[in-house]
Amino acid sequence: MKEYNKSNIPLAKILRKNMTPWERKLWYEFLRYYPTRFQRQKAIGNYIVDFYCAKARLVVELDGGGHYTVEQIERDKVRTKELEEMKLTVLRICNLDIDRNFSGVCESIDLAVKKSLPQSASLTAPSSEGAEV
């Protein structure tokens, strides 16, 4: 279990109850039922990340329009660097991609999990690759 700032827990609970439309879509249409467990609005270090898969050490962050100001870009770089220093992979996804390419977003997340956990490929779909004859 990752260490976290306990004072972030009340805010994380509020954020879980008040997800953005894009977070809601990703959670209810994909991550909630994904074979490897994801958590939403998870406190890690001094941050609350949008989605976290502990087994894959994967953080998924959804970025809306507010993430593209000069100041927020710099804050996000620092946040990503600090999370990566905790040996986590950070996958940033633009809200527009949720709207326009949802299946591609889901594939990207699935690939990131599989890259971290090669054995998870057997959880999502049977494959004949590598089968001995």
Secondary structure, 3 states (H helix, E strand, C coil): CCCECHHHHHHHHHHHHCCCHHHHHHHHHCHHHCCCCCEEEEEEECEEEEEEECCCCEEEEEECHHHHCHHHHHHHHHHHHHHHHCCCEEEEEEHHHHHHCHHHHHHHHHHHHHHHCHHHHHHHCCCCCCCCC
